[in-house]
């Protein structure tokens, strides 16, 4: 029995689709089962509740042997320190999985070994240490910058020909597409041969600066799109003005600062294991339809 968390999220729903195709029994944890597509509800067992809740996770893991784990984003307004949120959310699941002999495949950040504060990314790396400390068998999918982050810029790209972030315009970023993350997670969940504890760094085949991303977007859309770097302090202030908690704004700013300082380069990875989707292909298949819709 496979247990899938965040079954309606960007990554979780893709993992779910792939493991369902594998033909094995699947159980999902969902706060609201009505958000699941009808064809999915017909194929899975649903445990309603939060996967941070000890009773919910114990019920979901009964008779299971594999767990896909992803910590969802905290509430925009109510988020406290990211470390507390990640650790509190994960503690019961890691302990329960270890006691039941359930293998975990979880989503985390690339950058193990980075010497510095990295906000949300530091919280994810601390979560890894918690999971490891329980003795549970796991594979940690260590991820860099999501290509899908650019989808937040669809309107300014379409209307003004610009996308903006606080990332340095000339600092390269390793990137990954969520479809490749889901494929790797599903492959591990459906593979009964691995054991022990290990990290699996994932990244696409190219490393691009935001300026280079803008050039590829320009070529893909056949219209000029430029990158605009927002000062980090302004980025943090704007988050608070839009309703983010001060803790979340600080954690986001620390994350971007760490990206600008090369956190994704701190963890060794095998270039031969690069994921399939490059940024140009992602722009053609995902960004362009979104801009044109």
C-alpha positions in Angstrom: 0.0 0.0 0.0 1.3 3.4 -1.0 0.3 6.5 0.9 0.4 9.9 -1.0 0.3 13.3 0.8 -0.6 16.6 -0.9 -2.7 14.7 -3.6 -4.1 17.9 -5.0 -0.8 19.9 -5.0 1.4 20.7 -8.0 3.8 17.8 -7.3 1.5 15.4 -5.3 -1.2 15.2 -7.9 1.4 14.2 -10.6 2.9 11.6 -8.3 -0.6 10.2 -7.6 -1.4 9.9 -11.3 1.9 8.1 -12.0 1.5 5.6 -9.1 -2.1 4.9 -10.0 -0.9 3.9 -13.4 1.4 1.3 -11.7 -1.7 -0.6 -10.5 -0.8 -0.8 -6.8 -3.3 0.0 -4.0 -3.1 3.7 -3.1 -4.3 5.7 -0.1 -4.2 9.5 0.0 -4.4 12.0 2.9 -6.5 14.9 2.0 -8.1 17.7 4.0 -11.0 17.9 1.6 -11.7 14.8 -0.5 -14.1 16.8 -2.7 -11.1 18.5 -4.3 -9.9 15.1 -5.7 -11.0 14.4 -9.3 -13.9 11.9 -9.5 -11.8 9.3 -11.4 -9.1 9.5 -8.6 -11.7 9.1 -5.8 -12.9 6.0 -7.5 -9.4 4.4 -7.4 -8.0 5.4 -4.0 -8.8 5.1 -0.3 -9.0 8.5 1.3 -8.1 9.4 4.8 -9.4 12.9 5.5 -7.3 15.3 7.7 -3.9 16.9 7.9 -0.9 14.8 7.4 0.7 16.7 10.3 -1.8 15.2 12.7 -0.5 12.2 14.6 -3.8 10.3 14.6 -4.4 11.0 10.9 -0.9 9.8 9.9 -1.2 6.7 12.1 -4.5 5.8 10.4 -3.1 6.4 7.0 0.0 4.3 7.5 -1.8 1.3 8.9 -0.9 -1.6 6.6 1.2 0.7 4.3 4.8 0.2 3.3 5.6 3.3 1.3 4.9 7.0 1.9 5.3 10.1 -0.3 6.0 13.0 2.0 5.7 16.7 1.1 5.2 19.6 3.6 2.7 22.0 2.1 3.2 25.8 2.2 2.2 27.4 5.5 -0.6 29.9 5.6 0.4 33.2 4.1 -0.7 35.4 7.0 -0.2 33.0 9.9 3.1 31.5 9.2 5.6 31.4 12.1 9.3 30.5 11.7 9.7 28.0 8.9 11.9 25.7 11.0 9.2 25.2 13.6 6.6 24.7 10.9 8.6 22.0 9.0 9.7 20.1 12.1 6.3 20.2 13.8 4.6 19.1 10.6 7.0 16.2 10.0 7.7 14.8 13.5 4.7 12.4 13.8 5.0 11.1 10.3 8.7 10.3 10.5 8.3 8.6 13.9 5.3 6.6 12.7 6.9 5.6 9.5 10.0 4.4 11.3 8.1 2.4 13.8 6.0 0.7 11.1 8.9 0.0 8.7 7.4 2.3 6.1 9.9 3.6 3.5 9.6 7.4 2.8 10.2 9.3 -0.4 10.2 13.0 0.5 10.7 16.4 -1.1 13.4 18.7 0.2 16.0 21.3 -0.9 19.2 20.9 -2.7 22.1 22.5 -0.7 23.1 20.1 2.0 26.4 21.4 3.5 25.6 25.1 2.8 27.1 27.3 5.5 24.6 30.0 6.2 20.9 30.9 6.9 18.6 29.9 4.0 15.1 30.5 5.4 12.7 28.0 3.9 15.5 25.9 2.5 17.2 25.6 5.9 13.9 24.5 7.4 13.7 21.7 4.7 17.3 20.6 5.4 16.5 20.5 9.2 13.5 18.3 8.4 15.9 15.9 6.6 18.0 15.6 9.8 14.8 14.9 11.8 13.7 12.2 9.3 17.2 10.6 9.3 17.4 10.6 13.1 14.4 8.3 13.4 16.2 5.6 11.4 13.4 5.4 8.8 14.5 4.2 5.3 14.2 7.1 2.9 15.1 8.7 -0.3 15.2 12.5 -0.2 14.6 14.3 -3.5 16.8 17.3 -3.1 15.6 20.0 -5.4 16.7 23.4 -6.7 14.7 26.3 -8.1 11.3 25.2 -9.6 10.7 26.2 -13.2 7.1 26.6 -12.2 8.0 29.6 -10.0 8.0 31.6 -13.3 4.3 30.8 -13.7 3.6 33.3 -10.9 4.8 35.9 -13.5 2.3 35.0 -16.3 0.3 38.2 -16.1 3.3 40.7 -16.1 4.9 38.6 -18.9 1.8 38.7 -21.0 0.8 42.3 -20.3 4.2 44.1 -19.7 6.8 41.8 -21.2 8.7 41.6 -17.9 9.1 39.1 -15.0 10.7 40.1 -11.7 12.3 38.4 -8.7 14.8 39.2 -6.1 17.3 36.7 -7.5 20.5 38.2 -8.9 20.2 38.8 -12.7 23.6 37.4 -13.4 23.7 34.5 -10.9 23.0 31.1 -12.4 20.3 28.9 -10.9 19.9 25.2 -11.2 16.3 24.5 -12.1 13.9 21.5 -12.1 10.4 20.9 -13.6 7.8 19.4 -11.3 6.9 16.8 -13.8 10.5 15.4 -13.5 10.2 15.5 -9.7 7.0 13.5 -9.8 8.5 11.0 -12.2 11.5 10.4 -9.9 9.2 10.1 -6.8 6.9 7.7 -8.5 9.8 5.5 -9.8 11.1 5.3 -6.2 7.7 4.5 -4.7 7.1 1.7 -7.2 10.6 0.3 -6.8 10.8 -2.4 -4.0 14.6 -2.9 -4.3 16.1 0.0 -2.4 16.7 0.3 1.3 18.7 2.5 3.7 18.9 6.3 3.7 20.1 8.5 0.8 19.7 11.8 -0.8 18.8 12.0 -4.5 19.8 15.5 -5.9 17.7 16.4 -8.9 18.2 19.2 -11.4 17.5 19.9 -15.0 20.2 19.8 -17.7 20.9 23.5 -17.8 21.9 26.2 -15.3 20.7 29.7 -16.2 20.7 33.2 -14.9 17.4 35.0 -14.8 18.6 37.2 -17.7 19.2 34.0 -19.7 15.8 32.8 -18.7 14.3 36.0 -20.1 16.1 35.4 -23.4 14.7 31.9 -23.7 11.2 33.2 -22.8 11.6 35.9 -25.4 12.5 33.3 -28.1 9.7 31.0 -27.1 7.0 33.6 -27.0 8.4 35.5 -30.0 8.0 38.7 -28.1 10.5 40.7 -25.9 10.5 39.7 -22.3 13.1 41.2 -19.9 14.1 40.3 -16.4 13.8 42.9 -13.6 15.7 42.3 -10.4 13.9 43.6 -7.2 16.1 44.7 -4.3 15.9 42.1 -1.6 14.7 44.6 1.0 12.0 45.7 -1.3 11.0 42.1 -1.9 10.6 41.5 1.8 8.7 44.7 2.4 6.3 44.0 -0.5 5.5 40.6 1.0 4.5 42.1 4.3 2.5 44.8 2.5 0.6 42.0 0.7 -0.3 40.3 4.0 2.6 37.9 4.6 3.6 37.3 8.2 6.9 38.9 9.1 8.4 35.5 9.7 7.4 34.2 6.3 8.8 37.4 4.6 12.1 36.9 6.5 12.3 33.2 5.6 11.6 34.0 1.9 14.2 36.7 1.9 16.8 34.5 3.5 16.0 31.8 0.9 16.6 34.1 -2.0 19.8 35.5 -0.4 21.1 31.9 -0.1 20.2 31.2 -3.7 22.1 34.3 -4.7 25.0 33.0 -2.6 25.1 29.6 -4.4 23.3 27.3 -2.0 22.5 24.9 -4.8 26.1 24.5 -5.6 27.0 23.4 -2.1 25.8 19.8 -2.5 27.6 17.5 -4.9 25.5 16.0 -7.7 26.1 13.7 -10.7 25.6 15.7 -13.9 24.8 12.4 -15.6 21.7 12.1 -13.5 20.2 15.4 -14.8 16.4 15.3 -15.2 14.9 15.3 -18.7 13.2 18.7 -19.0 15.3 21.8 -19.9 14.0 25.3 -19.4 13.4 25.9 -23.1 11.3 22.8 -23.4 9.4 23.7 -20.2 8.7 27.2 -21.6 7.3 25.7 -24.8 5.2 23.1 -23.1 4.0 24.9 -20.0 4.7 28.6 -19.9 3.7 29.5 -23.5 0.2 27.9 -23.2 -0.3 29.6 -19.8 0.6 33.0 -21.3 -1.6 32.5 -24.3 -4.6 31.3 -22.3 
